[in-house]
Amino acid sequence: MAKKGKVVIDREMCKGCLLCLRACPVKVLEEDAELNSSGCHPSKAVQIDKCIACGNCYEVCPDVCIEVYEIEGAA
């Protein structure tokens, strides 16, 4: 069974490159319609229950604004 995870994105640090969207194998993330204070459309987690804690989004983020947590007890 796949792991369960949680993605946390610092929307103020995100520059909207959207590399994380392309890296996510289960399409947890999408572009936020609202701008952050820098005028960028940051990424946001929308399909939270689909996250498998693979860490791909974390690995490709050039600004280190994504954290991925594995949810304990989920399998």
C-alpha positions in Angstrom: 0.0 0.0 0.0 1.2 3.5 -0.8 2.4 5.9 1.9 0.3 8.9 2.9 1.8 12.3 3.1 1.2 16.0 3.6 2.6 18.8 1.5 3.2 22.2 3.0 4.1 25.1 0.6 5.3 28.5 1.8 3.3 30.5 -0.7 5.3 33.7 0.0 8.6 32.1 -0.9 7.1 30.4 -4.0 8.0 32.1 -7.3 5.5 30.1 -9.3 7.9 28.2 -11.5 5.5 25.2 -11.2 8.2 22.6 -11.4 6.6 20.8 -8.5 3.3 20.4 -10.5 5.2 18.5 -13.2 7.1 16.4 -10.7 4.1 15.2 -8.8 3.1 11.7 -10.0 -0.4 11.8 -8.4 -1.3 15.4 -9.3 -1.7 16.7 -5.7 -0.6 20.3 -6.6 -2.0 23.0 -8.9 -1.3 26.7 -9.5 -3.1 29.0 -7.0 -5.4 31.6 -8.6 -4.5 34.2 -6.0 -1.2 36.1 -6.2 1.3 36.1 -3.3 2.9 39.4 -2.1 5.5 39.1 -4.9 2.9 39.1 -7.6 3.4 35.4 -8.4 0.8 32.6 -8.6 2.3 30.1 -6.1 1.6 26.3 -6.1 -0.9 24.9 -3.7 -1.9 21.5 -2.5 -5.5 20.6 -3.6 -5.7 16.8 -3.8 -4.3 16.4 -0.3 -5.7 12.9 0.2 -3.7 11.7 -2.9 -0.3 12.6 -1.5 2.1 9.6 -1.3 5.0 11.4 0.4 7.3 10.7 -2.5 9.1 14.0 -2.1 9.4 14.8 -5.8 8.0 18.3 -5.3 10.5 19.0 -2.5 13.4 17.7 -4.6 12.7 19.9 -7.7 11.8 23.1 -5.8 14.6 25.6 -6.5 13.5 27.9 -3.6 13.1 25.2 -0.9 9.6 26.4 -0.1 8.0 22.9 0.0 8.0 20.5 2.9 6.7 16.9 2.7 5.7 14.9 5.7 4.9 11.3 5.9 1.8 10.7 7.9 2.4 8.2 10.7 0.2 5.2 10.9 -1.0 5.5 7.3 -0.2 2.8 4.9 
